Amino acid sequence: MCICLVLPYWSVAGESRERPEQVIRDAVNPITDRTSVPILNTTSFRAGPFNRTSNATLFQPVLPLSLGRSYAVFHPIIPVLYRPTFTEPSGGELGLGDSTLQIYFVPEPPEPLTWGFGTSLLLPTASDEDLGSEKWGIGPVFAAIWATDQWTVGGRLYQHWSFAGDDTRKDISFLTIQPLLTYSLRKGWYLASGPLITADFSAGGSEQWTVPVGGGVGKVFAVGRQHLNVSVQPYWNAVGPESAGEWSLIVQLQSLFPRIQFQ
């Protein structure tokens, strides 16, 4: 689960005239044409036989680039992890985990549908062998979002297969699916659910799938011309390995910047 923190840009003059519904749609869209720079902290509780707590702080900006009437989205994900020793009541490792770089190509969208596809790269940047796979990985990524004034529905999925790295470590085949559902309320409030469903095909039996169930509430607001998005989303792991924990919490603070200018 995530606690998302963003370093905001403060405007010294002027007030935003964008409708809250539009800001909400941009905030939850992973292939939006505007920049956002979130820092996310993911916390999972009651993992392993000693009910340990794990943590992941993620820096994952969304960086669009105009390509005429189409655009590309660069989405790096750089994690700082705390992974407890699940078989012991204390101890663990803290450091940098494996990073991901997702690159989407987004054709000129026929509203209300936006879709994009591309490549996801897994980079073995972990500072400790217990915090990463020590493997290079690659695979496809796809996202689609359908949006109206009140509803935003869609999702994204990506797959990593290892192709190089430490031969003594097991190969990777890892799938991530994130359905996205948001309903806008009044005065910038909204309801949202965006669970990260994962499948580790290199694991066996009940260790493969993690399926969270839940959702929460959020609000967008403006400080001058700067938009901020705050949300809280608890999840229960209906299916998952013991190391995933029983439940998680997402607290998000995100800032959004002006959208790109098309040629």
Backbone as JSON, one array per atom type, in Angstrom:
{
  "sequence": "MCICLVLPYWSVAGESRERPEQVIRDAVNPITDRTSVPILNTTSFRAGPFNRTSNATLFQPVLPLSLGRSYAVFHPIIPVLYRPTFTEPSGGELGLGDSTLQIYFVPEPPEPLTWGFGTSLLLPTASDEDLGSEKWGIGPVFAAIWATDQWTVGGRLYQHWSFAGDDTRKDISFLTIQPLLTYSLRKGWYLASGPLITADFSAGGSEQWTVPVGGGVGKVFAVGRQHLNVSVQPYWNAVGPESAGEWSLIVQLQSLFPRIQFQ",
  "N": [[0.82, -1.19, 0.0], [0.3, 2.34, -0.2], [1.73, 5.36, 0.87], [1.63, 8.39, -0.46], [3.7, 10.98, -1.24], [4.32, 14.25, -2.36], [6.5, 16.7, -3.63], [5.47, 19.88, -3.75], [4.89, 22.56, -6.14], [4.68, 25.91, -5.54], [2.47, 28.44, -6.4], [2.75, 31.93, -6.87], [0.89, 33.76, -7.55], [-2.45, 34.25, -8.73], [-5.32, 32.13, -9.37], [-6.45, 28.77, -9.84], [-8.49, 27.87, -12.61], [-9.42, 25.5, -13.51], [-11.77, 22.83, -13.68], [-12.66, 20.77, -10.89], [-13.32, 18.11, -11.55], [-11.91, 17.6, -13.91], [-9.27, 17.77, -13.04], [-9.21, 15.6, -11.27], [-9.55, 13.47, -13.09], [-7.13, 13.67, -14.52], [-5.33, 13.2, -12.45], [-5.63, 10.5, -11.74], [-5.05, 9.16, -14.05], [-2.75, 7.15, -15.64], [-1.51, 7.72, -18.05], [-1.74, 10.39, -18.67], [-1.63, 13.68, -20.25], [-0.25, 15.56, -18.8], [2.25, 16.67, -16.49], [3.14, 15.02, -13.47], [4.53, 14.68, -10.17], [4.9, 12.51, -8.03], [5.81, 11.19, -4.77], [5.75, 8.11, -3.33], [4.75, 6.18, -0.55], [4.62, 2.92, 0.35], [3.0, 0.74, 2.46], [2.72, -2.34, 4.12], [0.99, -4.57, 6.29], [1.18, -6.99, 8.99], [2.67, -9.27, 8.04], [4.03, -12.47, 7.35], [5.03, -15.03, 9.81], [5.54, -13.62, 12.13], [4.09, -11.32, 12.04], [5.1, -8.99, 10.66], [5.95, -5.66, 9.43], [6.24, -4.2, 6.27], [7.79, -1.86, 3.98], [7.73, 0.54, 1.32], [9.07, 3.19, -0.36], [8.32, 5.16, -3.03], [9.5, 6.89, -5.79], [7.97, 8.24, -8.47], [7.56, 9.81, -11.11], [5.37, 11.16, -13.68], [5.94, 11.81, -16.95], [5.17, 13.48, -19.68], [5.71, 13.82, -23.27], [5.51, 15.76, -26.11], [4.65, 14.6, -29.38], [4.04, 15.75, -31.93], [0.74, 15.42, -32.89], [0.36, 13.29, -31.29], [1.65, 11.72, -28.27], [4.31, 10.83, -25.98], [4.8, 9.02, -22.93], [6.88, 9.02, -20.2], [7.66, 7.03, -17.52], [9.26, 6.58, -14.84], [10.03, 4.45, -12.04], [11.28, 4.48, -8.94], [12.32, 2.76, -6.22], [12.66, 2.92, -2.63], [13.27, 0.63, -0.18], [12.07, -1.05, 2.75], [12.55, -4.15, 3.91], [11.5, -6.56, 6.0], [12.96, -9.27, 7.94], [11.2, -11.96, 7.48], [11.0, -14.39, 8.78], [11.88, -13.98, 11.3], [11.49, -12.25, 14.49], [12.54, -9.7, 14.48], [14.7, -7.37, 12.7], [15.96, -6.73, 9.38], [16.22, -5.4, 5.99], [17.19, -2.26, 4.62], [17.09, -0.12, 1.89], [17.91, 0.77, -1.54], [15.73, -0.44, -4.07], [14.98, -2.57, -6.96], [14.62, -0.74, -9.99], [12.17, 0.62, -12.27], [11.41, 1.45, -15.65], [8.92, 2.75, -17.52], [7.67, 3.23, -20.78], [5.37, 4.81, -22.71], [3.52, 5.02, -25.76], [1.15, 7.23, -26.87], [-1.52, 7.52, -28.9], [-3.24, 10.16, -30.74], [-5.92, 10.97, -28.81], [-9.27, 9.78, -29.17], [-11.58, 11.3, -27.54], [-14.09, 10.09, -25.23], [-12.0, 8.3, -24.64], [-8.73, 7.31, -23.78], [-5.74, 5.78, -24.71], [-2.76, 3.77, -24.49], [0.43, 2.25, -25.31], [3.44, 0.32, -24.88], [6.75, -0.19, -23.65], [8.14, -1.82, -20.81], [10.84, -1.63, -18.64], [12.91, -3.43, -16.45], [15.27, -2.67, -14.03], [18.27, -3.64, -12.49], [18.84, -2.24, -9.82], [19.07, -2.54, -7.1], [20.36, -2.06, -3.81], [21.07, -4.08, -2.15], [21.23, -7.63, -2.15], [19.0, -8.86, -1.06], [16.97, -7.08, -1.53], [16.33, -6.97, -4.19], [16.14, -8.44, -7.51], [18.45, -8.9, -8.94], [18.43, -9.09, -11.68], [18.0, -8.21, -15.14], [15.1, -7.01, -16.78], [12.37, -7.12, -19.17], [9.4, -6.15, -20.95], [5.96, -5.91, -22.21], [3.77, -3.02, -21.93], [0.57, -1.7, -21.24], [-2.14, 0.61, -21.28], [-5.39, 1.95, -20.64], [-7.92, 4.4, -20.52], [-11.14, 5.48, -19.82], [-13.17, 8.26, -19.61], [-15.6, 10.38, -18.05], [-17.49, 13.25, -16.89], [-18.01, 12.45, -14.25], [-17.19, 9.75, -13.94], [-14.26, 7.74, -14.05], [-12.8, 5.15, -15.66], [-10.84, 2.26, -16.15], [-7.56, 0.99, -16.66], [-4.27, -0.51, -16.24], [-1.66, -2.66, -17.43], [1.32, -4.61, -17.07], [4.16, -6.6, -17.93], [7.04, -8.35, -16.88], [9.84, -10.09, -18.09], [12.82, -11.75, -17.33], [16.01, -11.23, -18.88], [18.72, -11.08, -18.64], [21.48, -10.96, -16.28], [22.35, -11.98, -12.9], [23.31, -15.27, -12.96], [22.91, -17.07, -10.95], [20.61, -16.43, -9.68], [17.02, -16.84, -9.66], [15.04, -16.91, -12.68], [12.83, -14.31, -13.92], [9.35, -13.87, -14.15], [6.91, -11.81, -14.16], [3.83, -10.37, -13.57], [1.8, -7.45, -13.56], [-1.31, -6.06, -12.83], [-3.49, -3.37, -12.84], [-6.55, -2.37, -12.15], [-8.59, 0.55, -12.53], [-10.81, 2.72, -10.96], [-12.83, 5.48, -10.55], [-14.96, 7.82, -8.98], [-16.36, 10.93, -9.2], [-17.25, 13.29, -6.75], [-18.87, 16.06, -5.12], [-17.33, 19.36, -4.88], [-14.62, 18.72, -5.33], [-14.14, 16.27, -4.11], [-13.76, 12.69, -4.23], [-14.4, 9.18, -4.9], [-12.41, 6.23, -4.98], [-10.72, 3.38, -6.41], [-7.9, 1.39, -6.85], [-6.41, -1.19, -7.01], [-3.31, -3.04, -6.89], [-2.82, -5.8, -8.59], [-0.95, -8.67, -8.63], [1.14, -11.19, -10.18], [3.44, -13.61, -9.63], [4.97, -15.61, -11.6], [7.15, -17.22, -11.39], [7.1, -18.24, -8.9], [5.65, -20.75, -6.75], [2.47, -22.49, -6.54], [0.3, -21.24, -4.05], [1.78, -19.0, -3.71], [1.89, -17.39, -5.91], [-0.11, -15.4, -6.79], [-1.24, -12.12, -5.84], [-3.96, -10.46, -4.62], [-5.46, -7.63, -3.92], [-8.27, -6.1, -2.23], [-10.36, -3.34, -2.06], [-10.58, 0.23, -1.44], [-11.02, 3.84, -1.44], [-11.2, 7.29, -0.39], [-10.77, 10.57, -1.81], [-9.44, 13.91, -2.46], [-9.18, 16.79, -4.53], [-7.49, 19.92, -4.77], [-6.57, 23.4, -5.03], [-3.64, 25.41, -4.72], [-3.06, 28.53, -5.24], [-2.15, 28.45, -8.55], [-1.36, 25.87, -8.5], [-2.1, 22.45, -8.47], [-3.16, 20.01, -6.15], [-3.5, 16.67, -5.01], [-5.06, 14.53, -2.77], [-5.46, 11.44, -1.14], [-6.9, 8.56, 0.55], [-6.64, 5.12, 0.89], [-7.52, 2.06, 2.03], [-6.67, -1.45, 1.84], [-7.46, -4.93, 1.67], [-5.83, -8.0, 1.5], [-7.15, -10.34, -0.33], [-6.21, -12.6, -1.59], [-2.98, -13.95, -1.47], [0.61, -14.33, -0.94], [2.23, -15.2, 2.19], [4.17, -13.33, 2.79], [3.21, -10.98, 1.72], [1.53, -9.73, 3.47], [-1.44, -9.03, 5.49], [-3.1, -6.79, 5.15], [-3.16, -3.47, 3.72], [-2.32, 0.03, 3.35], [-3.05, 2.98, 1.55], [-1.98, 6.2, 1.35], [-2.15, 9.2, -0.25], [-0.45, 11.97, -1.61], [-0.28, 14.22, -4.13], [1.11, 16.28, -6.64], [0.19, 18.24, -9.5], [1.14, 19.41, -12.67], [1.23, 21.9, -15.38], [-0.33, 20.86, -18.5], [1.13, 19.3, -21.45], [2.06, 21.08, -24.48], [0.7, 20.66, -27.61], [1.91, 20.28, -30.97]],
  "CA": [[0.0, 0.0, 0.0], [1.11, 3.51, -0.44], [1.58, 6.73, 1.33], [2.23, 9.13, -1.57], [4.08, 12.35, -0.9], [4.84, 14.98, -3.51], [7.06, 18.02, -3.37], [4.66, 20.72, -4.61], [5.33, 23.85, -6.64], [3.74, 26.91, -5.03], [2.28, 29.6, -7.28], [2.73, 33.15, -6.08], [-0.22, 34.62, -7.94], [-3.46, 33.63, -9.59], [-6.06, 30.98, -8.9], [-6.77, 27.83, -10.91], [-9.85, 27.89, -13.11], [-9.78, 24.17, -13.97], [-12.81, 22.16, -12.91], [-12.11, 19.67, -10.09], [-13.5, 16.83, -12.22], [-10.81, 17.42, -14.87], [-8.05, 17.5, -12.28], [-9.32, 14.23, -10.78], [-9.29, 12.57, -14.22], [-5.7, 13.7, -14.8], [-4.58, 12.66, -11.31], [-5.7, 9.03, -11.69], [-4.73, 8.62, -15.36], [-1.3, 6.91, -15.74], [-0.98, 8.18, -19.34], [-2.22, 11.74, -18.88], [-0.71, 14.55, -20.98], [0.31, 16.58, -17.92], [3.29, 16.16, -15.6], [2.98, 14.96, -12.02], [5.77, 14.21, -9.55], [4.61, 11.96, -6.7], [6.64, 10.27, -4.01], [4.76, 7.23, -2.71], [5.21, 5.27, 0.49], [3.75, 1.76, 0.39], [3.15, 0.02, 3.72], [1.91, -3.54, 4.28], [0.95, -4.95, 7.69], [0.92, -8.37, 9.42], [3.28, -10.19, 7.07], [4.84, -13.54, 7.9], [4.59, -15.61, 11.09], [5.74, -12.67, 13.23], [3.27, -10.12, 11.77], [6.01, -7.9, 10.38], [5.5, -4.56, 8.57], [7.19, -3.83, 5.22], [7.6, -0.49, 3.51], [8.37, 0.91, 0.05], [8.92, 4.58, -0.74], [8.48, 5.17, -4.47], [9.54, 8.12, -6.57], [7.47, 7.78, -9.77], [6.98, 10.9, -11.9], [4.75, 10.95, -14.99], [6.59, 12.85, -17.75], [4.75, 13.4, -21.08], [6.51, 14.52, -24.28], [4.72, 15.92, -27.33], [5.15, 14.03, -30.64], [3.05, 16.25, -32.88], [-0.6, 15.26, -32.32], [0.43, 12.2, -30.33], [2.65, 12.01, -27.26], [4.91, 9.72, -25.24], [4.82, 9.19, -21.48], [7.98, 8.35, -19.52], [7.18, 6.79, -16.15], [10.21, 5.84, -14.01], [9.62, 4.09, -10.67], [12.52, 4.25, -8.19], [11.87, 2.44, -4.85], [13.49, 2.71, -1.44], [12.51, -0.43, 0.47], [12.41, -1.74, 4.0], [12.04, -5.52, 3.85], [11.86, -7.24, 7.25], [13.23, -10.71, 7.92], [9.87, -12.45, 7.81], [11.1, -15.58, 9.63], [12.4, -13.55, 12.61], [10.67, -11.17, 15.07], [13.18, -8.41, 14.27], [15.72, -7.37, 11.66], [15.54, -6.53, 8.0], [17.12, -4.63, 5.13], [16.71, -0.98, 4.13], [17.94, 0.38, 0.81], [17.33, 0.96, -2.87], [15.27, -1.65, -4.74], [15.05, -2.55, -8.42], [13.87, 0.36, -10.6], [11.42, 0.33, -13.49], [11.15, 2.57, -16.56], [7.85, 2.47, -18.47], [7.58, 4.21, -21.86], [4.12, 4.64, -23.43], [3.14, 5.83, -26.9], [-0.29, 7.52, -26.76], [-2.03, 8.16, -30.11], [-4.19, 11.25, -30.54], [-7.04, 10.25, -28.21], [-10.66, 10.12, -29.47], [-12.23, 11.36, -26.24], [-13.51, 10.1, -23.88], [-11.07, 7.2, -24.43], [-7.3, 7.49, -23.98], [-5.05, 4.5, -24.55], [-1.36, 3.81, -24.85], [1.15, 0.99, -25.19], [4.88, 0.52, -24.96], [7.71, -1.13, -23.08], [8.55, -1.65, -19.42], [12.18, -2.15, -18.38], [13.28, -3.66, -15.06], [16.69, -2.37, -13.9], [18.75, -4.21, -11.21], [19.49, -1.14, -9.08], [18.99, -2.78, -5.66], [21.59, -1.88, -3.06], [21.33, -5.32, -1.42], [20.65, -8.77, -2.86], [17.69, -9.19, -0.49], [16.01, -6.06, -1.93], [16.12, -6.99, -5.63], [16.24, -9.71, -8.23], [19.74, -8.96, -9.63], [18.12, -9.45, -13.05], [17.42, -7.26, -16.07], [13.84, -7.52, -17.29], [11.68, -6.33, -20.18], [8.1, -6.67, -21.32], [5.03, -4.91, -22.73], [2.91, -2.28, -21.02], [-0.63, -1.18, -21.92], [-3.06, 1.33, -20.4], [-6.55, 2.55, -21.29], [-8.75, 5.16, -19.58], [-12.38, 6.07, -20.33], [-13.51, 9.25, -18.61], [-16.67, 11.35, -18.19], [-17.39, 14.23, -15.82], [-18.02, 11.82, -12.93], [-16.57, 8.44, -13.88], [-13.02, 7.38, -14.73], [-12.74, 3.69, -15.62], [-9.8, 1.73, -17.02], [-6.52, 0.24, -15.99], [-3.02, -0.74, -16.95], [-1.0, -3.93, -17.12], [2.66, -4.77, -17.61], [4.8, -7.88, -17.67], [8.5, -8.4, -16.97], [10.59, -11.33, -18.19], [14.25, -11.49, -17.22], [16.79, -11.61, -20.06], [20.14, -11.03, -18.3], [21.7, -10.75, -14.86], [23.04, -12.99, -12.12], [22.85, -16.61, -13.35], [22.58, -17.87, -9.76], [19.27, -16.05, -9.21], [15.97, -17.42, -10.51], [14.5, -16.06, -13.72], [11.65, -13.53, -13.55], [8.15, -13.72, -14.98], [6.11, -11.09, -13.17], [2.73, -9.62, -14.18], [1.07, -6.49, -12.71], [-2.57, -5.56, -13.38], [-4.09, -2.37, -11.96], [-7.81, -1.75, -12.55], [-8.78, 1.89, -11.98], [-12.21, 3.16, -10.92], [-12.97, 6.71, -9.77], [-16.26, 8.49, -9.1], [-16.22, 12.29, -8.68], [-18.31, 13.85, -5.93], [-18.9, 17.53, -5.16], [-16.29, 20.16, -4.26], [-13.31, 18.11, -5.48], [-14.05, 14.97, -3.45], [-14.01, 11.55, -5.11], [-14.19, 7.82, -4.44], [-11.46, 5.6, -5.9], [-10.13, 2.07, -6.13], [-6.87, 1.08, -7.83], [-5.55, -2.23, -6.43], [-2.24, -3.62, -7.69], [-2.92, -7.25, -8.63], [0.32, -9.15, -9.17], [1.34, -12.63, -10.33], [4.84, -14.02, -9.75], [4.86, -16.94, -12.21], [8.31, -18.02, -11.02], [6.8, -18.83, -7.6], [4.8, -21.93, -6.86], [1.22, -22.64, -5.82], [-0.39, -20.09, -3.47], [2.69, -17.85, -3.64], [1.93, -16.67, -7.18], [-1.01, -14.25, -6.96], [-1.65, -11.2, -4.77], [-5.18, -9.8, -5.09], [-6.04, -6.74, -2.9], [-9.65, -5.64, -2.4], [-10.62, -2.15, -1.24], [-10.71, 1.53, -2.08], [-11.06, 4.91, -0.46], [-11.72, 8.61, -0.72], [-9.74, 11.56, -2.07], [-9.87, 15.28, -2.75], [-8.25, 17.67, -5.22], [-7.66, 21.34, -4.44], [-5.54, 24.24, -5.65], [-2.94, 26.45, -3.99], [-2.76, 29.37, -6.38], [-2.35, 27.69, -9.78], [-0.83, 24.53, -8.3], [-3.09, 21.47, -8.06], [-2.75, 18.93, -5.27], [-4.45, 15.57, -4.9], [-4.85, 13.77, -1.54], [-6.41, 10.33, -1.01], [-6.63, 7.49, 1.51], [-7.24, 3.89, 0.39], [-7.11, 0.8, 2.66], [-6.9, -2.66, 1.08], [-7.28, -6.25, 2.29], [-5.34, -8.98, 0.53], [-8.02, -11.51, -0.37], [-5.32, -13.69, -1.99], [-1.6, -13.48, -1.47], [1.57, -15.06, -0.12], [2.33, -14.73, 3.58], [5.06, -12.16, 2.84], [2.5, -9.79, 1.24], [0.77, -9.11, 4.56], [-2.9, -9.2, 5.48], [-3.76, -5.59, 4.64], [-2.27, -2.36, 3.38], [-2.92, 1.36, 3.37], [-2.52, 3.97, 0.6], [-2.24, 7.62, 1.59], [-1.52, 9.82, -1.42], [-0.38, 13.41, -1.85], [0.26, 14.33, -5.49], [0.99, 17.58, -7.3], [0.05, 18.15, -10.95], [1.69, 20.6, -13.35], [0.51, 22.17, -16.64], [-0.26, 19.82, -19.52], [2.03, 19.6, -22.54], [1.52, 21.8, -25.61], [0.84, 19.9, -28.84], [2.29, 21.05, -32.15]],
  "C": [[0.86, 1.24, 0.0], [0.72, 4.69, 0.42], [2.31, 7.58, 0.3], [2.48, 10.57, -1.15], [4.69, 13.01, -2.12], [5.39, 16.3, -3.06], [6.37, 19.02, -4.27], [5.39, 21.98, -5.06], [4.28, 24.88, -6.24], [3.67, 28.11, -5.96], [2.14, 30.85, -6.43], [1.56, 34.05, -6.45], [-1.2, 33.82, -8.77], [-4.11, 32.44, -8.95], [-6.39, 30.09, -10.1], [-8.23, 27.96, -11.31], [-10.28, 26.53, -13.64], [-10.85, 23.57, -13.06], [-12.2, 21.01, -12.13], [-12.22, 18.32, -10.79], [-12.37, 16.55, -13.22], [-9.51, 17.1, -14.15], [-8.05, 16.07, -11.74], [-9.0, 13.24, -11.9], [-7.79, 12.52, -14.54], [-4.88, 13.03, -13.69], [-4.54, 11.14, -11.32], [-5.31, 8.37, -13.0], [-3.22, 8.4, -15.49], [-0.68, 7.36, -17.05], [-1.55, 9.56, -19.67], [-1.18, 12.58, -19.61], [-0.24, 15.72, -20.12], [1.25, 15.93, -16.92], [2.8, 16.09, -14.16], [4.23, 14.32, -11.42], [5.46, 13.7, -8.14], [5.77, 11.19, -6.1], [5.68, 9.42, -3.19], [5.42, 6.34, -1.67], [4.2, 4.14, 0.64], [4.02, 0.96, 1.64], [2.2, -1.17, 3.77], [2.08, -4.07, 5.7], [0.67, -6.44, 7.87], [1.4, -9.39, 8.39], [4.12, -11.23, 7.8], [4.37, -14.02, 9.26], [4.74, -14.67, 12.28], [5.02, -11.35, 12.99], [4.13, -8.88, 11.56], [5.37, -6.86, 9.46], [6.59, -4.23, 7.56], [6.84, -2.46, 4.66], [8.33, -0.26, 2.19], [8.05, 2.36, -0.26], [9.28, 4.7, -2.22], [8.49, 6.59, -5.02], [9.15, 7.74, -7.99], [6.78, 8.9, -10.54], [6.35, 10.4, -13.19], [5.18, 12.11, -15.87], [6.17, 12.71, -19.21], [5.63, 14.25, -21.99], [5.71, 14.56, -25.57], [5.44, 15.31, -28.54], [4.21, 14.47, -31.76], [1.67, 16.18, -32.26], [-0.69, 14.09, -31.37], [1.44, 12.6, -29.24], [3.16, 10.72, -26.64], [4.84, 10.06, -23.75], [5.97, 8.36, -20.93], [7.61, 8.25, -18.03], [8.21, 5.95, -15.39], [9.64, 5.58, -12.61], [10.89, 3.68, -9.93], [12.14, 3.99, -6.73], [12.99, 2.45, -3.82], [12.69, 1.78, -0.53], [13.01, -0.7, 1.88], [11.75, -3.1, 3.97], [12.45, -6.24, 5.12], [12.27, -8.69, 6.99], [11.98, -11.41, 8.41], [9.9, -13.65, 8.76], [11.63, -15.26, 11.02], [11.54, -12.43, 13.16], [11.29, -9.79, 14.9], [14.2, -8.54, 13.14], [15.13, -7.21, 10.28], [16.56, -5.71, 7.25], [16.43, -3.36, 4.64], [17.65, -0.5, 3.05], [17.18, 0.54, -0.48], [16.93, -0.39, -3.46], [15.48, -1.55, -6.24], [14.14, -1.46, -8.98], [13.18, -0.12, -11.88], [11.32, 1.6, -14.33], [10.09, 2.11, -17.56], [7.78, 3.6, -19.49], [6.34, 3.87, -22.67], [4.11, 5.52, -24.67], [1.63, 5.97, -26.87], [-0.74, 8.2, -28.04], [-2.98, 9.3, -29.77], [-5.51, 10.66, -30.04], [-8.4, 10.72, -28.73], [-11.45, 10.14, -28.17], [-13.63, 10.74, -26.31], [-12.49, 9.01, -23.61], [-9.64, 7.63, -24.72], [-6.63, 6.14, -23.78], [-3.61, 4.65, -25.01], [-0.7, 2.47, -24.63], [2.63, 1.28, -25.3], [5.65, -0.58, -24.29], [7.99, -0.79, -21.63], [9.88, -2.34, -19.21], [12.4, -2.28, -16.88], [14.79, -3.54, -14.94], [17.18, -2.86, -12.54], [19.55, -3.19, -10.4], [19.52, -1.37, -7.58], [20.35, -2.66, -4.99], [21.98, -3.1, -2.26], [20.64, -6.46, -2.14], [19.28, -9.17, -2.33], [16.6, -8.21, -0.92], [15.7, -6.07, -3.42], [16.35, -8.36, -6.21], [17.62, -9.96, -8.82], [19.58, -9.45, -11.07], [17.67, -8.22, -13.83], [16.13, -7.86, -16.62], [13.23, -6.58, -18.32], [10.33, -6.96, -20.48], [7.18, -5.55, -21.79], [4.28, -4.21, -21.61], [1.76, -1.7, -21.82], [-1.51, -0.5, -20.89], [-4.2, 1.9, -21.24], [-7.42, 3.2, -20.23], [-9.95, 5.73, -20.34], [-12.92, 6.99, -19.25], [-14.71, 10.09, -19.03], [-16.52, 12.36, -17.06], [-17.3, 13.58, -14.44], [-17.22, 10.54, -12.86], [-15.24, 8.42, -14.63], [-12.83, 5.89, -14.55], [-11.63, 3.22, -16.56], [-8.8, 0.92, -16.24], [-5.25, 0.17, -16.81], [-2.48, -2.12, -16.56], [0.39, -3.93, -17.74], [3.26, -6.07, -17.11], [6.3, -7.73, -17.79], [8.96, -9.84, -17.09], [12.07, -10.99, -18.1], [14.97, -11.97, -18.48], [18.29, -11.57, -19.8], [20.26, -10.82, -16.79], [22.43, -11.9, -14.22], [22.47, -14.38, -12.43], [22.47, -17.46, -12.14], [21.21, -17.52, -9.19], [18.22, -16.58, -10.18], [15.48, -16.4, -11.52], [13.18, -15.43, -13.28], [10.57, -13.68, -14.6], [7.09, -13.13, -14.07], [5.1, -10.18, -13.88], [2.1, -8.7, -13.15], [-0.15, -5.99, -13.47], [-3.16, -4.57, -12.38], [-5.39, -1.84, -12.57], [-7.99, -0.42, -11.84], [-10.24, 2.28, -12.08], [-12.31, 4.36, -10.0], [-14.34, 7.33, -10.05], [-16.15, 9.86, -8.43], [-17.47, 12.72, -7.92], [-18.28, 15.37, -6.05], [-17.68, 18.12, -4.47], [-14.93, 19.48, -4.27], [-13.13, 16.78, -4.79], [-14.32, 13.86, -4.47], [-13.8, 10.24, -4.36], [-13.3, 7.11, -5.45], [-11.07, 4.22, -5.42], [-9.12, 1.78, -7.24], [-5.92, 0.02, -7.31], [-4.49, -2.71, -7.41], [-2.32, -5.14, -7.55], [-1.67, -7.78, -9.31], [0.34, -10.67, -9.24], [2.82, -12.88, -10.56], [4.85, -15.45, -10.27], [6.08, -17.81, -11.93], [8.14, -18.65, -9.64], [5.84, -20.0, -7.79], [3.51, -21.8, -6.07], [0.6, -21.34, -5.36], [0.49, -18.85, -3.38], [2.62, -16.98, -4.88], [1.15, -15.37, -7.16], [-1.17, -13.45, -5.67], [-2.81, -10.37, -5.3], [-5.75, -8.95, -3.94], [-7.48, -6.36, -3.26], [-9.86, -4.44, -1.49], [-10.74, -0.9, -2.07], [-10.8, 2.6, -1.02], [-11.6, 6.2, -1.03], [-10.56, 9.57, -0.94], [-10.32, 12.93, -2.34], [-8.78, 16.0, -3.53], [-8.54, 19.11, -4.83], [-6.49, 22.09, -5.04], [-4.95, 25.19, -4.62], [-2.4, 27.4, -5.05], [-3.11, 28.62, -7.65], [-1.86, 26.25, -9.68], [-1.91, 23.59, -7.79], [-2.46, 20.38, -7.2], [-3.88, 17.91, -5.18], [-4.09, 14.74, -3.66], [-5.88, 12.65, -1.48], [-5.93, 9.33, 0.02], [-7.36, 6.24, 1.03], [-6.71, 2.68, 1.15], [-7.48, -0.39, 1.78], [-6.67, -3.9, 1.95], [-6.84, -7.22, 1.21], [-6.2, -10.24, 0.6], [-7.24, -12.76, -0.74], [-3.91, -13.14, -1.95], [-0.7, -14.36, -0.65], [1.69, -14.44, 1.27], [3.18, -13.47, 3.67], [4.39, -10.88, 2.37], [1.76, -9.06, 2.35], [-0.72, -9.31, 4.4], [-3.61, -7.99, 4.9], [-2.74, -4.48, 4.45], [-3.05, -1.05, 3.41], [-2.24, 2.26, 2.35], [-2.95, 5.35, 1.07], [-1.47, 8.38, 0.53], [-1.58, 11.34, -1.35], [0.37, 13.62, -3.15], [0.1, 15.76, -5.99], [0.98, 17.4, -8.81], [0.44, 19.49, -11.56], [0.98, 20.8, -14.67], [0.7, 21.05, -17.66], [0.64, 20.26, -20.67], [1.3, 20.35, -23.66], [1.78, 21.01, -26.9], [1.2, 20.82, -30.0], [1.13, 21.09, -33.15]]
}
